[in-house]
Amino acid sequence: MGGDRIPRELLETFARHSALAGINGQDVDDAIAMLLGYALLTPSVQDTFGMHRLIAQLTRQRADPDSQRSAAGLAVTMLAGLWPDRSWEHLQWPACQRLLAPALTATEHAREHGVARGRTAWVLAGIGLYQQARGEDAIAIEEVVYGAQHTEVAQTLNTLAGVQLRVAKPEAARASLDRVLTILEAVNGPAHPEVAKALRKRQGTTCGLMT
């Protein structure tokens, strides 16, 4: 997972998908202990583990193309099984945050190798819904703390627009960027470079792109 924290449940799920029969919880514990002993994994917070990016990169480079495709498909399949169904709900956010980094890595590799397209799309949609909900929640808080016309609100709206485009909601993205433009024009004036930049992004939503 290349430097990201790996949740224990992901390692347990990998063991269940293994071709080796009869793997149990103790086997997983023993395997994790061995990897920790060789410093291939490092302990982290909340029962997660780290792997140095160089180790992850070397492992991928030594695998043949078929093994890489198989691993990419398996990884995204496992994440599809673990990712919460209702990722926009507050109660699901801790689980989403815990799985976010490995999910982004897995979907990136799956897209690179062109495998498990359906599951990849499902996981990416779930990530988008989670990030959109978090963004909307953050905006509501910032509006209370800073006021509705503050640049902090504009910055979060800008991030939210990117998420909305990734989940194929260009109209919502345009609405978010309209608010960004309104705030930046009021704060900086219509000729400010940040206003021009926001306007280009707003125009890019007509073809579903952020420039």
Contacts in CASP RR format, 6 or more apart in sequence:
PFRMAT RR
TARGET T0000
AUTHOR 0000-0000-0000
METHOD contacts of the structure
MODEL  1
MGGDRIPRELLETFARHSALAGINGQDVDDAIAMLLGYALLTPSVQDTFG
MHRLIAQLTRQRADPDSQRSAAGLAVTMLAGLWPDRSWEHLQWPACQRLL
APALTATEHAREHGVARGRTAWVLAGIGLYQQARGEDAIAIEEVVYGAQH
TEVAQTLNTLAGVQLRVAKPEAARASLDRVLTILEAVNGPAHPEVAKALR
KRQGTTCGLMT
1 50 0 8 1.000
1 51 0 8 1.000
1 56 0 8 1.000
1 101 0 8 1.000
1 102 0 8 1.000
1 105 0 8 1.000
2 51 0 8 1.000
2 52 0 8 1.000
2 53 0 8 1.000
2 55 0 8 1.000
2 56 0 8 1.000
2 57 0 8 1.000
2 105 0 8 1.000
3 50 0 8 1.000
3 51 0 8 1.000
3 52 0 8 1.000
3 53 0 8 1.000
3 56 0 8 1.000
4 50 0 8 1.000
4 101 0 8 1.000
4 102 0 8 1.000
4 105 0 8 1.000
5 44 0 8 1.000
5 45 0 8 1.000
5 48 0 8 1.000
5 49 0 8 1.000
5 50 0 8 1.000
5 101 0 8 1.000
6 41 0 8 1.000
6 48 0 8 1.000
6 49 0 8 1.000
6 50 0 8 1.000
6 51 0 8 1.000
6 102 0 8 1.000
7 47 0 8 1.000
7 48 0 8 1.000
7 98 0 8 1.000
7 99 0 8 1.000
7 102 0 8 1.000
8 32 0 8 1.000
8 47 0 8 1.000
8 48 0 8 1.000
8 49 0 8 1.000
9 82 0 8 1.000
10 78 0 8 1.000
10 79 0 8 1.000
10 82 0 8 1.000
10 99 0 8 1.000
10 102 0 8 1.000
11 28 0 8 1.000
11 31 0 8 1.000
11 32 0 8 1.000
11 49 0 8 1.000
12 25 0 8 1.000
12 28 0 8 1.000
13 78 0 8 1.000
13 81 0 8 1.000
13 82 0 8 1.000
14 74 0 8 1.000
14 78 0 8 1.000
15 23 0 8 1.000
15 25 0 8 1.000
15 27 0 8 1.000
15 28 0 8 1.000
15 31 0 8 1.000
16 23 0 8 1.000
17 74 0 8 1.000
17 77 0 8 1.000
17 78 0 8 1.000
32 41 0 8 1.000
32 49 0 8 1.000
35 41 0 8 1.000
35 49 0 8 1.000
36 42 0 8 1.000
36 43 0 8 1.000
36 49 0 8 1.000
40 51 0 8 1.000
40 55 0 8 1.000
41 49 0 8 1.000
41 50 0 8 1.000
41 51 0 8 1.000
42 49 0 8 1.000
42 50 0 8 1.000
42 51 0 8 1.000
42 52 0 8 1.000
43 49 0 8 1.000
43 50 0 8 1.000
44 50 0 8 1.000
46 98 0 8 1.000
48 98 0 8 1.000
60 68 0 8 1.000
63 71 0 8 1.000
68 109 0 8 1.000
68 113 0 8 1.000
69 113 0 8 1.000
69 114 0 8 1.000
69 115 0 8 1.000
70 115 0 8 1.000
71 109 0 8 1.000
72 106 0 8 1.000
72 109 0 8 1.000
72 110 0 8 1.000
72 112 0 8 1.000
72 113 0 8 1.000
72 114 0 8 1.000
72 115 0 8 1.000
72 116 0 8 1.000
73 106 0 8 1.000
73 109 0 8 1.000
73 110 0 8 1.000
73 113 0 8 1.000
73 115 0 8 1.000
73 116 0 8 1.000
73 119 0 8 1.000
75 102 0 8 1.000
75 105 0 8 1.000
75 106 0 8 1.000
75 109 0 8 1.000
75 110 0 8 1.000
76 106 0 8 1.000
76 107 0 8 1.000
76 109 0 8 1.000
76 110 0 8 1.000
76 115 0 8 1.000
76 116 0 8 1.000
76 119 0 8 1.000
76 120 0 8 1.000
76 123 0 8 1.000
77 116 0 8 1.000
77 119 0 8 1.000
78 106 0 8 1.000
79 99 0 8 1.000
79 102 0 8 1.000
79 103 0 8 1.000
79 106 0 8 1.000
79 107 0 8 1.000
79 119 0 8 1.000
79 123 0 8 1.000
80 116 0 8 1.000
80 119 0 8 1.000
80 122 0 8 1.000
80 123 0 8 1.000
82 99 0 8 1.000
83 96 0 8 1.000
83 99 0 8 1.000
83 103 0 8 1.000
83 122 0 8 1.000
83 123 0 8 1.000
83 126 0 8 1.000
83 127 0 8 1.000
84 92 0 8 1.000
84 95 0 8 1.000
84 96 0 8 1.000
86 92 0 8 1.000
87 93 0 8 1.000
87 96 0 8 1.000
87 126 0 8 1.000
87 127 0 8 1.000
87 128 0 8 1.000
87 129 0 8 1.000
87 130 0 8 1.000
87 133 0 8 1.000
88 129 0 8 1.000
88 130 0 8 1.000
88 132 0 8 1.000
88 133 0 8 1.000
89 133 0 8 1.000
90 133 0 8 1.000
90 137 0 8 1.000
92 130 0 8 1.000
93 130 0 8 1.000
93 133 0 8 1.000
93 134 0 8 1.000
96 127 0 8 1.000
96 130 0 8 1.000
100 127 0 8 1.000
100 130 0 8 1.000
103 123 0 8 1.000
103 127 0 8 1.000
104 127 0 8 1.000
106 123 0 8 1.000
107 120 0 8 1.000
107 123 0 8 1.000
107 124 0 8 1.000
107 127 0 8 1.000
110 116 0 8 1.000
110 117 0 8 1.000
110 119 0 8 1.000
110 120 0 8 1.000
111 120 0 8 1.000
124 166 0 8 1.000
124 167 0 8 1.000
125 167 0 8 1.000
126 167 0 8 1.000
128 163 0 8 1.000
128 166 0 8 1.000
128 167 0 8 1.000
129 167 0 8 1.000
131 163 0 8 1.000
132 160 0 8 1.000
132 163 0 8 1.000
132 164 0 8 1.000
132 167 0 8 1.000
132 169 0 8 1.000
135 156 0 8 1.000
135 159 0 8 1.000
135 160 0 8 1.000
135 163 0 8 1.000
136 160 0 8 1.000
138 156 0 8 1.000
139 153 0 8 1.000
139 156 0 8 1.000
139 157 0 8 1.000
139 160 0 8 1.000
142 150 0 8 1.000
142 152 0 8 1.000
142 153 0 8 1.000
142 156 0 8 1.000
143 150 0 8 1.000
143 153 0 8 1.000
145 152 0 8 1.000
146 152 0 8 1.000
146 153 0 8 1.000
147 153 0 8 1.000
149 182 0 8 1.000
149 183 0 8 1.000
149 186 0 8 1.000
149 187 0 8 1.000
150 183 0 8 1.000
151 183 0 8 1.000
151 184 0 8 1.000
151 187 0 8 1.000
153 179 0 8 1.000
153 183 0 8 1.000
154 179 0 8 1.000
154 180 0 8 1.000
154 183 0 8 1.000
154 184 0 8 1.000
154 187 0 8 1.000
154 198 0 8 1.000
157 176 0 8 1.000
157 177 0 8 1.000
157 179 0 8 1.000
157 180 0 8 1.000
157 183 0 8 1.000
158 176 0 8 1.000
158 177 0 8 1.000
158 180 0 8 1.000
158 198 0 8 1.000
158 201 0 8 1.000
160 176 0 8 1.000
161 172 0 8 1.000
161 173 0 8 1.000
161 174 0 8 1.000
161 176 0 8 1.000
161 177 0 8 1.000
161 180 0 8 1.000
161 201 0 8 1.000
161 205 0 8 1.000
161 210 0 8 1.000
162 173 0 8 1.000
162 210 0 8 1.000
164 170 0 8 1.000
164 172 0 8 1.000
164 173 0 8 1.000
164 176 0 8 1.000
165 173 0 8 1.000
165 205 0 8 1.000
165 208 0 8 1.000
165 209 0 8 1.000
165 210 0 8 1.000
170 205 0 8 1.000
170 206 0 8 1.000
170 208 0 8 1.000
173 205 0 8 1.000
173 208 0 8 1.000
174 202 0 8 1.000
174 205 0 8 1.000
174 206 0 8 1.000
177 198 0 8 1.000
177 201 0 8 1.000
177 202 0 8 1.000
177 205 0 8 1.000
178 202 0 8 1.000
180 198 0 8 1.000
180 201 0 8 1.000
180 202 0 8 1.000
181 195 0 8 1.000
181 198 0 8 1.000
181 199 0 8 1.000
181 202 0 8 1.000
184 192 0 8 1.000
184 194 0 8 1.000
184 195 0 8 1.000
184 198 0 8 1.000
185 192 0 8 1.000
185 195 0 8 1.000
188 194 0 8 1.000
188 195 0 8 1.000
189 195 0 8 1.000
200 211 0 8 1.000
201 210 0 8 1.000
201 211 0 8 1.000
203 211 0 8 1.000
204 210 0 8 1.000
204 211 0 8 1.000
END
